[in-house]
Amino acid sequence: MNISELKSCHGVTDAMVDQVLALLIDFKAGRYEFEGGAYANAENYETVESKDKQFEAHRKFIDVQIIVEGQETIEVADVNSPEFETTVPYVHDIEFMDGPVQSRKIELHDGEFCVLYPQDAHKPCTHLDGKHRVKKIVIKLPIE
């Protein structure tokens, strides 16, 4: 999805969109609080090979992952896949897992985003076509 479609995401408010648009102009890494328990993390990193990452999952938040600059691949699989083995148990709304699961790849470029739900175990920050510097905003929308 393109950043212009961000307002169509359930739970994303006009205030959130305004703050994201401001970060597109003047990107500063950090955590940004919103009303209702939602927040955003603005991150700056270099992508890694898929084999060097594990899948992660969140039970209490929906992730809206927005690429400000750069490109990456996010692998997504069903969190309930029997092939998953938990490597780091659930704590503070994150757990890590790995295994020979069937996954799909989402390619994200500048100005694009994807929405990941609690059933979506995901492996973000991986190479699309080699190493890239990425600026990304992840909006965390609490599930009621």
N, C-alpha and C positions, 0 to 999 in steps of 0.2 A: 504494500500500500504506500501511497505517496503521502508526505507530511501534510498536504492540504486536506487529506481525509481524516486527520486526527480527531476532529470534533465528532466524527461519527462513532467513535468508540464509546461503548457504554461505561459510564463512570468518569469520563474525562470532561472536566468543566472548562468553561471559557477562561477562568483564571489560570488553569494549568496550561492551556494552549498559549495564552499570552506569555507566561513565564518560559515555556519551551521556545517560543519564537524569539524572545529576548536573548536566550542562550545561544540560539543560532547565530545571532549577530555578535554577541560578546560572550564566547564560551569560557566558563570557569568551572573547573572540576569541583565537585563537592556534593553535599546533600541539601535538598531543597524540600521544605515541609509544605504541605497543602492541608486544607481543612478536611475533616472527616477521616483522618488517619492515613491519607494517601501521602506519598512522598516521591521524590525523584532523586536518582543518583546520576550525576554527570561524571563520566569517566573518560580517561585518555590512556590508551594502551596500544600494544603491538599484538597483532594476531599470532596465534601459535598453531602447530599442527594438531589435527583432530586427535591423534593418538596420545597427545600430551594433556588432554582434558578429560574430565568425567562429566557425565550427565548430572544435572541438578534439577531439583523440583521444589516447588513451594506449595503449601497447602492453604495458606491464608491470603494470598495475593495473586492478582493477575498482573503479568508483566507486559508493558508496552515498551518494546525495545526500538529506539529511534537512532538511526545512523546520521550523525551531524556531518561527519566527514570521514571518508575512507570507504572500505568495503569489507565484508566478512560473510562467513557461512555460519548458520545456526542449524545444528542437527536436532531433530525433534522425534521423539518416540513416545508411545503410550507408557505412562508411569506404572501401569499395572502389568506390564509385560512380564511373564514368568521367567524370562531370561535375565532380567535385572538382578544384580546382587548389590545390596546396600553396602557402600564402602565407608560412609560417614553417616551415622544415624541422624534422624530428624532432630534439629535443635535450632531455636531462633528463626523458625520458618524456612529452613533450608536443609535439604538432605542431598547427599551425593551417592550416585550409583553408577555401575558399569556392567557391561555384559554384551554378548553377541546379539543385540536386538536389531530388529528391522527399524530403520529410521528414514526420515525424509529430510532433504536439505533445503533450507531456505537461504537464498542469496539476497543480501541487502547491500545497497549502494547509497551514496549521498542522498539525504532527504527521504529515504524510505524507512518504513517501520513494519513490525509484525506484532501480533498480540498472542501471548502465550498464557494458557489457562492452567489451573492446578493439575490437570490430567496430562499436561504436556511436559514430560521430562525433556530438558534441552541442554545442549552443549554449545554455548555461545563462544564468540571470540576466536573462531578458527579461520585459517587461511581460505580465501576464495581461489586465488591464483597466485599464491606466493604471499610473503609477509607484507602486511600493511599497517600503517599507523591509523588508529581509529579514534574518533571522538564520538561518544555515544551517550544518550540520555535514556535511562531506564525508569519509566514511571511505574510505581508500585501501587496498584489499586486494591484496597482491602475488600475481601469477600465478606458479606454480612451473613 
